[in-house]
Amino acid sequence: MTNKCILMMTDNMALVDVINKQTCKHELLMSLVRRLVLTCLRFNILFKAKHIPGKTNVLADFLSRLQVQQFLAHAGDTDQQPTCVPSHLLPSHLLPQPGSCSTAP
């Protein structure tokens, strides 16, 4: 996951603001933002956030309800297979179970 551009779309304006400014006043959230920024710098990843009004954020609604088929039907350009996050970027309690996520190309 190097040299990528990531656009995060959310209906949460506060999150859009934090991501795009890469700062906030909340200590715990700022520690997460700092870690995200440093990791993105290390791997040359550009990230931005864009606001989507809640009424039109149907893709997130499908995913939050585990309605994967409806999500795929409405998101035609979405990869059919998930992109695995490299294990060295994950906290130990989020490491994938053996066989659940292949990092092979």
SVG drawing of the C-alpha trace seen along z (x, -y; Angstrom):
<svg xmlns="http://www.w3.org/2000/svg" viewBox="-32 -22 41 42">
<polyline fill="none" stroke="black" stroke-width="0.4" points="0.0,0.0 2.5,-2.6 2.1,-5.6 -1.6,-5.6 -4.3,-8.3 -7.2,-7.5 -10.5,-9.4 -12.6,-8.7 -16.2,-9.6 -18.4,-10.1 -21.5,-11.8 -19.7,-13.0 -18.6,-16.6 -16.4,-16.6 -14.5,-13.6 -14.0,-15.3 -12.6,-18.4 -10.2,-16.3 -8.9,-14.3 -8.4,-17.1 -6.8,-19.4 -4.9,-16.5 -5.4,-17.9 -7.9,-18.2 -8.1,-19.2 -9.1,-15.8 -6.0,-14.1 -6.9,-10.5 -8.2,-11.3 -5.1,-13.4 -2.9,-10.4 -4.8,-8.4 -4.5,-11.2 -0.8,-11.6 -0.3,-7.8 -2.3,-7.9 -0.3,-10.9 3.1,-9.4 2.2,-6.1 0.9,-7.8 4.1,-9.9 6.2,-6.7 4.4,-4.9 3.7,-8.0 -0.1,-7.8 -2.2,-10.9 -5.5,-10.9 -8.5,-13.3 -12.0,-13.2 -15.2,-14.3 -18.6,-14.9 -21.6,-13.0 -25.0,-14.0 -26.4,-11.3 -29.5,-10.8 -27.4,-10.0 -24.8,-7.9 -26.5,-4.7 -23.3,-2.7 -22.2,-3.1 -25.8,-2.1 -25.5,1.1 -22.2,2.0 -23.2,1.2 -26.2,3.6 -23.9,6.2 -25.9,6.0 -22.9,6.7 -24.8,7.7 -26.7,4.4 -23.5,2.5 -21.8,4.2 -24.8,3.6 -24.7,-0.1 -20.9,-0.5 -20.0,0.7 -16.4,-0.4 -15.6,1.2 -13.1,4.0 -14.8,7.3 -12.1,8.5 -11.0,6.6 -7.6,4.9 -5.8,6.3 -4.0,3.9 -0.4,5.1 -0.2,6.7 2.7,4.4 0.3,1.5 -2.3,3.1 -2.5,3.2 -1.9,6.7 -5.5,7.1 -6.6,6.5 -4.2,8.9 -6.0,11.2 -6.7,14.8 -4.6,17.3 -6.1,17.7 -8.6,14.8 -6.6,12.3 -4.0,13.1 -1.3,10.5 -0.1,12.3 -0.5,10.2"/>
</svg>
